[in-house]
Amino acid sequence: MATDKTIPNLENATPGFLVDELGKIRAEASRLKFLEGIYKQALEARCTPTQLNGTKFIMGETFVGDWVEKTQERVDTNKVKEVFADKPEILAQLMKVITFKQLNIKPIK
């Protein structure tokens, strides 16, 4: 199953058209992310123990899947703030301010 990655011709696209298309894309992406969660939950409920522990593949007609346990390390920002609560000058040295543009899109109606 190939994904169509053809770039549309946007040469004559107006800003209004583009913001409408971005809004539609975001709504569809949100809907698909929601459905992905529902399908993953249903899959997990139907997998055998060997499929769940990753020792047996889950075979479909088009795709094959397997559960893989991942471990990540992340900085707990709340814990950092708690540790340096009485040392705000040190906490300030650890902070980095970033500035970026964010496109907000919301329905008119």
C-alpha positions in Angstrom: 0.0 0.0 0.0 1.8 3.1 -1.2 1.1 6.6 0.1 0.5 9.2 -2.5 3.1 11.9 -1.9 2.4 13.9 -5.1 2.9 17.6 -4.4 -0.2 19.6 -5.5 0.2 22.6 -7.7 -0.3 25.5 -5.3 0.9 28.2 -7.7 -2.4 30.1 -7.8 -3.6 29.2 -4.3 -4.9 32.0 -2.2 -4.1 32.4 1.5 -7.8 31.7 2.2 -7.8 28.5 0.2 -4.6 27.4 1.9 -5.8 28.0 5.4 -9.0 26.1 4.6 -7.0 23.2 3.2 -4.8 23.2 6.3 -7.8 23.2 8.5 -9.3 20.2 6.7 -5.9 18.4 6.9 -5.6 19.0 10.6 -9.2 17.9 11.3 -8.6 14.7 9.3 -5.2 14.1 11.0 -7.0 14.5 14.4 -9.7 12.1 13.3 -7.2 9.5 12.1 -5.1 9.8 15.3 -8.3 9.1 17.3 -9.1 6.1 15.2 -5.5 4.8 15.5 -6.0 4.8 19.3 -9.3 2.9 19.0 -7.8 0.3 16.6 -4.7 -0.2 18.7 -6.9 -0.7 21.8 -9.0 -3.3 19.9 -5.9 -5.0 18.6 -4.3 -5.3 22.0 -7.5 -6.8 23.4 -7.5 -9.5 20.7 -3.8 -10.4 20.7 -2.5 -13.6 22.2 0.0 -13.5 25.0 2.8 -14.4 22.5 1.7 -11.6 20.2 1.6 -9.1 23.1 5.1 -10.0 24.3 6.5 -9.6 20.8 7.5 -13.2 20.1 4.9 -13.7 17.5 4.0 -11.5 14.5 0.5 -10.3 13.8 -0.3 -11.1 10.2 -2.7 -9.1 8.1 -3.3 -9.3 4.4 -1.4 -6.2 3.7 0.7 -5.5 6.8 2.5 -7.4 9.5 2.9 -6.0 13.0 4.5 -6.8 16.3 4.5 -5.3 19.7 7.9 -3.9 20.8 8.7 -2.6 24.3 10.5 0.7 24.2 12.2 2.5 27.0 12.8 6.3 27.0 14.5 8.7 29.3 12.9 12.1 29.6 13.7 15.0 31.8 11.0 15.5 34.4 10.6 19.3 34.2 8.3 19.4 37.2 10.9 17.6 39.2 13.7 19.9 38.0 11.6 22.9 39.1 10.9 21.3 42.4 14.6 20.6 43.1 15.6 24.1 42.2 12.6 25.8 43.8 14.8 27.5 46.4 17.5 28.3 43.8 15.7 30.3 41.1 19.0 31.8 39.8 20.3 28.3 39.0 17.0 27.2 37.5 17.1 30.3 35.3 20.5 29.3 34.0 19.1 25.9 33.0 16.2 27.4 31.0 16.3 28.2 27.3 13.7 30.6 25.8 12.6 29.8 22.3 10.5 31.8 19.9 8.6 30.3 17.0 5.6 31.0 14.8 2.5 28.9 15.3 -0.4 28.8 12.8 -3.7 28.8 14.7 -6.6 27.6 12.6 -10.2 27.3 13.8 -13.6 26.9 12.2 -15.5 30.1 11.4 -18.8 28.6 12.2 
